[in-house]
Amino acid sequence: MAGGWFAVTNQILWTNSNVAIYGGYEGSGTPGARDPATWPSVFARPSPATTNRIFFIADVQNGVLSGITVTNGLAWWNVIPAHPIASGGGLFLTNCANMVFEACRFMFNTGYDAVANGGDIYGGAIYALNSSLTVTNCQIVSNKATSVDTTNIQYGNGGGIAGSGGSLRLVDCWIQGNVADGDFLHGVNKGGGLYLNCQADIRRCLLVGNDSIKWAWSDISRGDAAFVGTSGDVVFENCLIADNHGADIGIGIWQEG
């Protein structure tokens, strides 16, 4: 794809296997010069006209997303339960195998539970459900999994990326400034940067300045950088985890159970 700004007013539905999407081309030649930093291919929701995530990927094998920016996605729902419609603000991946995201940027995406007692939602930027996904050399920056601000029960999990089931591999990624938030009374929000209730391998990644918001009676945040669930089998290797903070005490990684 040539560099440019592509307005997404309805989620892009991806269901075909063995497809690769490469962005960052100059736009002349066959295929011509490629440099995503110089000619970024940006998929964005034209705020505030619509409420939609950018990509929904289902039952795909051997897919590649390379050199693409996914920004300003909004997965929004106001009916109980809010999940799954309000999960995966930028991208929702379900029942996929051998997926690769490389040299991509996921920025300013939001999963938003707009109903009181809407329960849990997952993944401000990316939600991977029962899928195998490798993310390399990507930026996951300033995304949110959040909710309407009431005293009811609704939680955000994985402000950057959330994985439930399947496997997730992150290599050489920058995960910064992501937030998991929810109702202001209960506040059991999990994983400001990452929510990992899956098999996960996290290598040479930077997790900085992420926040799992703590509210009211909740004594501490559940993993400002990362939350590892009871079904999580996770390895961190050669990662920098720093300056992640909650409302009072910052917790880098929370292991449940």
N, C-alpha and C positions, 0 to 999 in steps of 0.2 A: 504494500500500500504506500502511496505517496504521503508525505507529510501533509498535515492539515487538521482542521477542526471539524469533527463530525458530530452533529447534534443527534442525540438518541432520545426520542420522545416515547418510545416503547422498547422494553427490553429486547435485546438481540437474542433470539432463540437458536442455540447451536445444538444440533442432534446428529450430525453426520460425523462418522469416525474418519481417521486418517486425513485430517485437515490441518494445515498449518497457516497461520496468519502472521505475516511479517510486516511490520511497520517501519517507518523512518526512511523511505526512499525519496530521492530528490524529485521524482515525478517526470523524468525524461530518460529515454533509453529503455533497453529491454534486458534486465530490469533497471539498469542505471546505477548511479551511486547511492550508497546507503549509509546514513549516519543519523540514528534516532535523536541524538542531541541537537543536531543542526536542523533536521526536518522531522520534528515529532509528529506522530500520528495520534491524535487525541480524540478519544470517545467520551463525550460529556453530555449529561442531562442539561438542557437549557433552562436552568433555574430562573424563577420558581414556577414555570409554566406547567410542569408535569411532576408526577411522583412515580418514578420507576428506577429500578437498578439498571445497570448497563448490559450485563451478559447473564443469561441463564443457560447453563450447559448440562445436558442430561443424556446419560447412557452413551457417552462418547468414549472411544478408545483411540489412543495414539494421536492426541491433539496437541498442537503447539501454538502458543501465543507469545510473540517475540517483538520487542521494541514498540510496545503499545502503552499509551497512557490511558488509564481508566479513572475518571474524576467526576465528582459531584453527583454520583449515583445516590438514589434515595429509595430504599425498600421500606415502605410505609404501610401500616395496616391498623385499623381501628375497630376490629372485631375480635372477640376472645375465641381461640388463642391467637396471639399475634404471629407466632411462629407457625409455618415457615415463611409466610409472605413478607414479614418484616425482617427477615434474616438475609445476610449477604447484600449489603448496600451497594457494593460495586459489582460483585459477581457471585453467583450461586452455582455450585458444582455438585451434582448428585449422581451417584452410581456410575462413575467414570473410572477409567483405568489408563495408566501410563500417560497422564497429562503433564505437560511441561509449560511453565511460564518462565520466560527468560528476558532479562533486560527490560522489564516493564516497570511502570510506576502506577501505584494505586494511591490516590490522594483525595482527601476531602469527600470521602464517601460515608454514608450514614445508613445504618439499620435502625429504624425508629418504631417502637411500640407505642401507638397513639391511643391505647385504650387502658383504662384502669383494670387491674387484675388480668392483664394480658399474658402474664407468665414470662418465660425466658425467650429471648431472641439471641441470635448468634452471628458474629462476623460483621464488623462495620465495613471492611473492604471486601473480604473473601469469606465465604462459608463453604467448606468442603464436607459433604455428607457421604459416607460410605464410598469413598473414592481414593485413588492413589494419585498424588500430586507432588511434583517436584518444582520448587520455586528457586531460581538461581539469579543472582545479581539483580535483584529487584528492590525497589523502594516502596515501603508500606508506611505512609506518612500522613498524620493528621486525619485519621478516620475515627468514627464513633459508632458504638453500639449502645443505644440509649433509649429513653422512654419518656412518656408524659410524666410530669412532676406532681405526683399525688402521694397519699399515704397508703395506697393499695399495694398490690404485689405484682411488680413487673421488674425484670432484671435484664441488664445488658451483659453479654459475655463475649470476650474476644473483640476488643475495639479495632484491632488490626485484622487478624486472621483467626478463625475458629475451625477446628477439625473435630468431627464426631464420626468414629468408626474409620475404617480404612487406614491409609498411611499418608504422612506428610513429611516431605524433606525440604528443608530450607538451607541454602548454601549461599554465603556471601551476600546476605540481604541486610538492608538498613530499615529498621523498624523503630519509628520514633513518633512521639507526640500523639499516640492513639489513646482513646478513652473508652472505658466500659462504665456505664452509669445506669441508674434506674430510679425507682421511687425513693423519696427522701426519708421514709421511715424505716424500711427494712434494709435496703442497700446491700444485699449480698450479691454484688457484681463480681464477675470472675474474669481475670485476665485482661488487663488494660491493653497489652500488646498482643498476646497470644492466648487462646483457649485451646488446650490440647487434651481431648478425651479420645485419643487415637494412638496409633504407633507413630512416633515422630523422631526425626533425626535432624538436629539443629546444629549447623557447623559454620564457624567463622562469620557469625552474624552479630550485628550491633543492635542492642535493645536499650534505648535511652529515652528518658522523659515520657514514658507511658504511665497511665494512671487508671487504676481500678478504684472508682470513687467509693469512699466509706461514708455511710450516713448513720445517724441516730444510734440505735442500740448496737449495731455491728462493731465489734471490738477492733478489728483490723481489716485491712483490705485483703482480698483473696487474689494476690498475685498481680502487682502493678505491671511487671514485665510479662509474666507468664503464669497461667494456671494450668496445673496438670490434674486431670480428673481421675476418678477411681479406675477407669478403663484405659488410662493413659500409660504407655510404655515409651518413655522419652529419654533421649540422649542429647545433652548439650556438650559441644566440644569446641574449644578455642573461640568462645563468644565473649563479647564485652557487654556486661549487664550493669548499667550505672544510672544513677540519678532518676530512677523510677520512684514515684511518690504517690501516696494516698493522702487523705485529708489530714492525717497526723503522722503515722508511722509508715514509711515506705517498705514494701515487701517485694523483693525482686522476683522470686519464684515461690509459688504456693503449691505444695503437694497435698492433694486431698486424700483423707483416709490414713 
